[in-house]
Amino acid sequence: MSAEAEERGLLERIRTGDREAADLLVAGSYTAVFASLVRLCGGDRDLASDLTQETYRKAWQGLSGFDGRARFSTWLYRIAYNAFLNRARRSLRAVPLEGDGLPVPADPGESAEDTLGSAETSLQLRRAVLGLPDDLRFSVTARFWAGQSVSEIARHEGVTTVAIRKRLRRALASLEAALQEVLS
């Protein structure tokens, strides 16, 4: 059975009140939602955890309106993304877009200069992504931060895969220009 068919089956069971199906759906999607929000929140795991809970609360409230045009995981990612944007807009203390420090180096042999350069590049890229227009920003974050396929994003957005690919090309060109400007 495909993941999409399994998802549809679980959703049907949930709509009939099957609690086990709801637990299975959450278990199958929680890690991806949380990881996406950690990236959007610049590594703030506590904020990402809060937003993940908010995402599932909103998803359950709106489940009756989910029409199945997109995969559940794509719909859920959009809810998570909107939860992140809403939190960033409504509270000055929610998400420090500049980041709050350097990440812990993954390689203990890496020099401090390399670590600083890598952290600064990551921060600049994150700023550039968050500075994109909403349609481009969503396409980039859904594709590269949440791992959604181009066809899933297109179905969710109600556009063709060609339109999503064009958005991604425009976004990547804009990101390249923004990063070149910073590096100059």
Buried (B, 14 or more C-beta within 10 A) or exposed (E): EEEEEEBBBBBEBBEEEBEEBBEBBBEBBBEBBBBBBBBBBBBBEEBBBBBBEBBBEBBEEEBEEBEEEBBBBBBBBBBBBBBBBBBBEEEEEBBBEEBEEBEEBEEEEEEEEEBEEBBBEBBBBBBBBBEBEEBBBBBBBBBBBBEBBBBBBBBBBEBEBEBBBBBBEBBEEBBEEBBEEBEE
